[in-house]
Structure formats: C-alpha cells, structure tokens
Amino acid sequence: MNFLTALSAIGTVVGFAGQQKAARAAEEAAEYNARIAAEEAVLLQRAKTAQEANLRERAKRLASTQRVATAASGIEMSGSPLQAMADTYFSLEKDVAMLQYASTIEQTAKQAEIDLTRLQGRAGASAQRINAYSSLLGGAVSTYELNRKITTGMG
C-alpha cells in the first residue's frame, strides 16, 4: 500500500468516526431536550396545583364572608343565602375541574413533545450511522480502486 492509498484509507476511517460521533451527539442533544421538556412538565403541574390551591382559598374566603354577612344581618342560613353559598361551592368545583382538565391537556402535550424529541433524536442518529457505514463502504471501494490503479500502473 502506498502513501496515497494510506491517506485515502485514513480519510475514510476518520470520516466514519466523525459521522459516528455526530450520531451520538444527535442522540445526546435529543435526550437533553427531552429532559428539559420533562422538567417543564413538572413545573407546569406545580403551577396548576398552586393555581388550584389559590382558587380554593379564594372560594373559602368568599364563603366565610358570605356566612359572616348573613349572620350579621340576622338572617337564617337558608333560602337565598344558602343558595349563594351553594353557588360559590359549585362554581369553585367547576373552576377546579376546568383547571385540572387544562392541566391534563398540558401534560399530555408535553409528554408528546418529549416522545417526539426522543424519536427525532433516534431517527437522526440512525440516519447518521447509515451515512457513516455508506461512507465507509464507499471509501473502501475508492481506496481499493486507487490502490489497484497504482499497483497495476493504470492511473
């Protein structure tokens, strides 16, 4: 094997190694992005939990204010005052259900983002590996052809 053939072989191997590293980098980048999205999902859930707690606290204060106002007026807790308290409670539960539904949608969307990110990373890495092997085979054929031309004096 002469110098040009050796250079061709080295170039082929270096190109293959570079594409293999690019495949690993694609997977690592996708996994990093997926971890970031998973952390965002946790933060979204915590925010919704805090919103629900705030909503319940505000409704509790409103109900307490309604009870105090009713008691201060000397009216019994029945009829319209009782209906107002019930409306406060049912309104709260409806708002909490809507908040939980929105949270479920956000979590589902975030999980889909995580899954898609990982899938794209694997697909990109797979394409890089296929390119690496294709380049390796093409380089091997080119190196062989170069060596054959040099040794037979046809080049």
Residue pairs with C-beta under 8 A, 6 or more apart in sequence:
1 9
1 147
2 147
2 150
4 146
4 150
5 143
5 146
5 147
5 150
8 139
8 142
8 143
8 146
9 139
9 140
9 143
11 139
12 135
12 136
12 138
12 139
12 140
12 142
12 143
13 136
13 139
15 132
15 135
15 136
15 139
16 132
16 133
16 135
16 136
16 139
19 128
19 129
19 131
19 132
19 135
20 128
20 129
20 132
22 128
23 124
23 125
23 126
23 128
23 129
23 132
24 125
26 121
26 124
26 125
26 128
27 121
27 122
27 124
27 125
28 121
29 121
30 117
30 118
30 120
30 121
30 122
30 124
30 125
31 118
31 121
33 117
33 121
34 114
34 117
34 118
34 121
37 110
37 113
37 114
37 117
38 110
38 114
40 110
41 106
41 107
41 110
41 111
41 114
44 103
44 106
44 107
44 110
45 103
45 107
48 99
48 100
48 102
48 103
48 106
51 99
52 96
52 99
52 100
55 92
55 95
55 96
55 99
56 92
56 96
59 88
59 89
59 91
59 92
62 88
63 85
63 88
63 89
66 81
66 84
66 85
66 88
67 77
67 85
70 77
70 81
71 77
75 81
77 85
146 155
148 154
149 155
